[in-house]
Amino acid sequence: MLNFIIRRTLYSVLILLGVVLLTFVLFNVAAGDPAAAVLGKNARPEEVDSLRRELGADLPLFYGRYCKTEALPSWKAGEAPQPGVSISEPDGIKGPYLVVTPQFELPEYACRTVRSGQTDYTEFTLDGEPFRTPVTGLEEITFYRIQESPWNSQFLRAVKEIVSFTPEFPYLRILDFGKTITTREPISTILLRGVWPSLCLMLPIFLGELVIGLALALVAAAFKDTLIDRALVLVSVAGMSVSYLVVIIFAQWFLGYYYDLFPVWGFEGIAYLCLPVLVGILCGIGGNVRFYRTVFVNELRREYLRTAAAKGLSPFRVYGKHLLRNAAIQIITRASAALPFLFTGSLLLESFFGIPGLGFAGVDALYNSDLQLLKALVITSAILFVVMNLLADLAYAWADPRIRLE
């Protein structure tokens, strides 16, 4: 058992690294510059540069010493000179020169110049003087800030946000994603604050879907091919076909506004959870009934259940003990897939009912283009799924002794 846990844990770490790499590519490469998205086109160069350095968006992707900077503006041939860029003939020097003046104080730079198709990198220090280079043959010039360690990269920073060691207490820091882009609030605080509302909402939904779904599926399997079975299947398929959003809007209007039975917005007590929990169970129970009914019908065809019934065992023991025990693998598999949502919440339910959980925080981050918070929620969800899969593997061995983990 111990060898299995160690092996599965190492396997899970590799999966998480793959998720971090994929998330890094989506949010750091494909999403563009977060500083420019937040500050807009009219932001001052020092503001963009400062936010980039705080978010780590100026760092190289995986390895390197050159970081993006707005202290010295880039220039391409044929473009009009930007602020801080001029083309002139200094005294005593022949030919036009490109003169680049620093926008703000920054000591060490590197420039990448392209002349007639040839690229050259040059490191230099301004010491308060503008940078000059001949314009003849110059096609493009880009400036970078120089950092000491080439390993200080955006990807390594993304890994450190999940787990890192610090000399101060506590030595191990987990899920420290920094601060949000918009409100500058620590993301770990938002995660801790949103877990409890999401858990209060999703735990009753999870238990209701599981218990009611199993009960109705047992009834449908016991009365297979009868009117009861067909009615349950028909209602389940109809429930699966109706949009989640339609059920939410109808329940809010019919039960909330028209009959005034439940409050429809806020998180101030149990009464505020009744309607979203009811909606969540109604929307999810149809799929559970269909899935568990199929599992139970397949199990009922097996010889051991026919033998148990032929021996005169009561239906309670046949269905409640033998059938459920042998169908536990499929039940655990489906339940483990839903467990991470207990903590991450539901985007639609929390948004439409004003429940300040992690789902609501994710929608708010999406509206505000807060990529830092969205990335934290994606990685947190991935970690929960990996952990739940590991626990499900251990539960398989408990449910079925024939399964060997070694």
N, C-alpha and C positions, 0 to 999 in steps of 0.2 A: 504493500500500500504506500509506504514512504517513497519508494522508487517511482511509483506512478505519479505521486503528487509533485515530486521534484521535476520529473520529466515534463509533466503537463504545465508546470509553472514556467519552466524555461521555454516551452513551446508558446505559451501565452505572452511571454516577454517579446518573442520574435514577432508575434502578431501585432502587438502594441507598437513596436518599432515601425512595422509596415504601415499601420494606421497613422502614426505620427508623420511618416514620410509623405503619405498621400495627402494628409491634411495640410502639411507644410507646402506642398506643391500647389494645392488649391487656393490657400489663403495668402501665401507669401509670394507666389510666382504669378499665378493666373489672375489674382484679384487686383494686382497693380499696387500703386503707392498709397498706403493708408493715410499718410500725412496730407498728401494732396487732396484726397477724397474728403477729409474732415475739414481742412482749413480753406479749401476752395482755391480758385485761380488767382484771386487778388491778395493772397497772403504774402507777407513779407518773407524774404529769403531766410532771415534768421529764425523766424517762427517755424518754417518748414524744416529747417535743419535741426532745430532743437527737438521738435516732435519726432523726427526720424530717429535721432539718437536715443530718445527715451524709449521708443517702441522697438528699437533694434532694426528698423527698416533700412538704415543706411549701411548695415554690415553686408559683407559678401555672403552669398547663399550658403556655401559649404566650407570654403577655405580661401584665405587671402588677406592681404594687408590693406587693400584699397577700399575705402568706404565712400559712399555717395556724399556729396556736400553741395550746398547752395551758396557757400561763401564765394566761390569763383564760378561765374556762369559759363556754360558751354557755348560753342559757336560752330556753325557750319558755313561753308562757302556759299555765297548767294543770299544768305540771310541778313536782315537788317541788324545792326549792332544792338545788343540788349543793354539794359542799365548796367554800368560797370565795364562795358566793352567798348573800345574805340579803336579806330584805325588812323594812325597818324605817322608823321616822319619826325622822330625826335631830333633834337639839335645834334649835329655832328654825325648822324647816322643816315646813310643813304637807303632809299627804298622804303616802302610802307611797312609799318610794323603793327601787329595786333597787340594792343595794350589792354590788359585785364586788371582791374582794380578790385581788391577784396571788398566784399559787402560788409563783413564784420571780422573780428579778430579770430584767427585760427592759424597756428604756427606752421605745421608741416603738411605739404601737399605732394601729390604726384599728378602729372598731366599725361594724357594719351593723345598724341598728335598723329594725324594721318596726312602724309604728304605724297601725292602722286601714287596712291595705293600702298604705300609703306607705312606701317604702324610703329611708333616709337613711344616708350614709356620713360619718363624722366622724373626723378624725385628732386624736390627743391624746398627751400625755406624762404619765405618772402621778406621777413624782418621789416615789415612796414612798407616795403617798396612794391609797386605794381609789377605784374608779370608781363614780359615783352617777348615776342617771337615774330620772325619775318612772316609776312603774309604770302610771299611768293611760293606757290606750290602747295599752300596749306588748304586742305579740304575740310578738316574737322579737328576740333580740339575739345577735350573733356577733362575735367579736374576731379580729383579724389582726395579725400582725407586719409592720412596714413595712420594706421594703428600698430601697436607694438606686436601683439600676438596674432599670427595668421589663423589660429584655431577659434578665435572669437567670431563665430559666424551665426547667421540666422537659424540654421538647423540645430546647432548645438544649444542655442538659446531656447529653442522650442522643446528640446529634450529636457533641459534644466527646469522648464516650467512644470514638468510632470514630476520629476524627482531630482533633487540636488542635495549635496552635502555642504554645510556651512560650518565655520569654526565656532560660531556662537551657538547658544542653545535656542531651539533644538537643533541637533546636528543634522537630522534628516528632515528636509522640507518636501512635502508632497502636494501636488496640485496647486502650486503657487503661480498663477498665470499673470501676475502683475496687476495693472490697473486698466479699467475700461478706457476707451478712446474718448468717449463723449463726456462722462461724468467724473472721470479720474478716481473712481471708487475702486478699492481692491476687489478683484474678481472672486477671490476666495471668500470674502464676506458675502457677496451676492449668492454664491453657491450654497453657503451654509444657511443663509436666510431663506432661500427658496426651497430647500429640501423639505422642511416641515409642512408647508401648505400643499406641496405636491404629494407628499406621503399621505396626508389626511384625505386628499381627494382620491388618489389612485388605489390605496389599499382596500377600501370598501368596494370599489369597482372590481378589482382583481378577485377578491373573495366572492363577491356576488356572481360574477361571470363563471367562476370555477364551480361553486357549489350548485347554483341553479342549472348551469349547463350540464353538469354531470347527472343531476337528478332527472332532468327532462330527457337526456340522452338514454338513460337507463329505462325510462318509461317507453320511449320510442322503440328501443331494441327489444324490450319485453313483449310489446304488442306489434311486432314487425308485420308489415303488410296489412295492417288493419286501418280503420278510419282514424284512430288516435295517432298512429305513426304517421300517416299521410298528412294529417292536420298539422302536427308538429313540424314536419319537414317543410310544408308549405309556408307556415308562419316564419320559420327560420330563414328560408330563402328570401321571402319578402323583406324581412328585417335586414338581411345582408345587402339587398338591392337598393334600399333607401339611403340617400346620402346622409352622412354624419351631420353636415351643416343644416340640412333640411329639418332633421329631428331637433337640433338645438334651437333653431328659430321657432319652430312650431311649439315646442315645450315652453319656451320663454313667453310666447304670446298667449298660449292657451292656459297653461297652469300658473304662469307668473302674473301676466297683466289682466287677462280676462277673468279668471277666477280668484286671483290674488292669494294663491295657496302657498307660494314660496317666494322668497326674495331672489332676484335674478342678478344681483351685482354685489360683490364684496366678499370679505372673508372675516366675518365677525362672530361666528358661532356655528353650531351644528346645523341650524336651519338654513344657512347659506350654502351648505354642502349637499342638502337633500336632492335638489333638482339636478345639479350636474352629475351626482352619483347615479340617479335614476336614468338620466340620458345615457351615461356611459355604459351602464349595464344593458339597457335596451339595444344599444348599437353593437355591443360586442357579444351578446349571448347567442345570437343566431349562428355565427361562425363556430362557436364552441359546441353547440348542439349538433350541428352537421358533422363536425370532426369527430366528436366522441361517439356519436351514433354509429358512424362507419367503423370505428375501432371496436365497439362492443359487438356489432353484428358479425364482424370477422372472427372475434373471439368465441361467439356463441356456436360457431360451426365446428369448433375443436372437440375432440373426443373426450377430454377431461371434464368438460361441462356437461356433456350428455351422460357421462358415467355418474357424475355427482347428482344429477337430477334423477337418474334411474335408481340410485341407492335410497331415494326418498328424502334427500336433504331439502330443507325449506327454501323457498325462493329467496328469502333474505340472506341465507348463507351462500346460495349459489351465486347470486348477483353481487351481494355486498362483500363477500370475502373472496371467493375464487375469481370472479370476473374482474373486479376492480384490481385485485392484486396482480393479476397477469396482464392487465392493461396499463399498469403503472408506468411502464417505460414511455409510452406515448403521452400519458398525462404529464409526466415530468418534463418531457421535451417541449410540449406546448406551454406549460406554465413557466418554465425557465426563460422562454423567449419574451414573456410579458413582464418578468420581474424587474428588469432595468427601468421600465417606465414608471415603476412606483416612485423612483427618485427623480427622474427627469421630467415627469409630469406629461400633460397633454397640451399640445399647442392650441387646439381649437377650444377645448373646454375652459382652460384657464384664461384664454383671451376673451371669450364671449361672456364669461361669468365673473371676470375681474378678480380671479384668485391669484395672488402674487407668488406663484411658484416658479419653477425653472422653465416651464413651458411659456409662461407669460414673459419671463425675462428674455427668452429666445426670440419671441415675436418682437419685443421692444428693441432688441439689438439688431434685428433684421430691418426694422423701419429706420433706425438711426445709423445704419451701415457700420455698426460697431463690430468689426471683424475680430477683434481681440476676444470679446465675450462669446461670439459665435464659435470661434475656434475652441475655446475652453469647454463649451457645452458639447461640441462634437467629440472631443477627446474624452471627456468625462463619460459620455454615453458609451463610447467604445470600451473603456476600462470596465464599466459595469457589465457589458455584454460578455467580455472575456471572463470575468470573475464568475458570472452566473453559469456560463458553459462549463467551467471547471467544477463548480458545485453540483451541476447536473450530472456530470460524469461520476462523481462520488455517490450521488443518489441512485444512479443506475445499479451499482453494486449492492446497495442496501435493498432496493426493490426486487432485484433478481439475483439470487446467490450464484446462478450459473455464469454470470458475467465475471470474468477474472480481470483484475486491473493490473496484475503484475505482468 
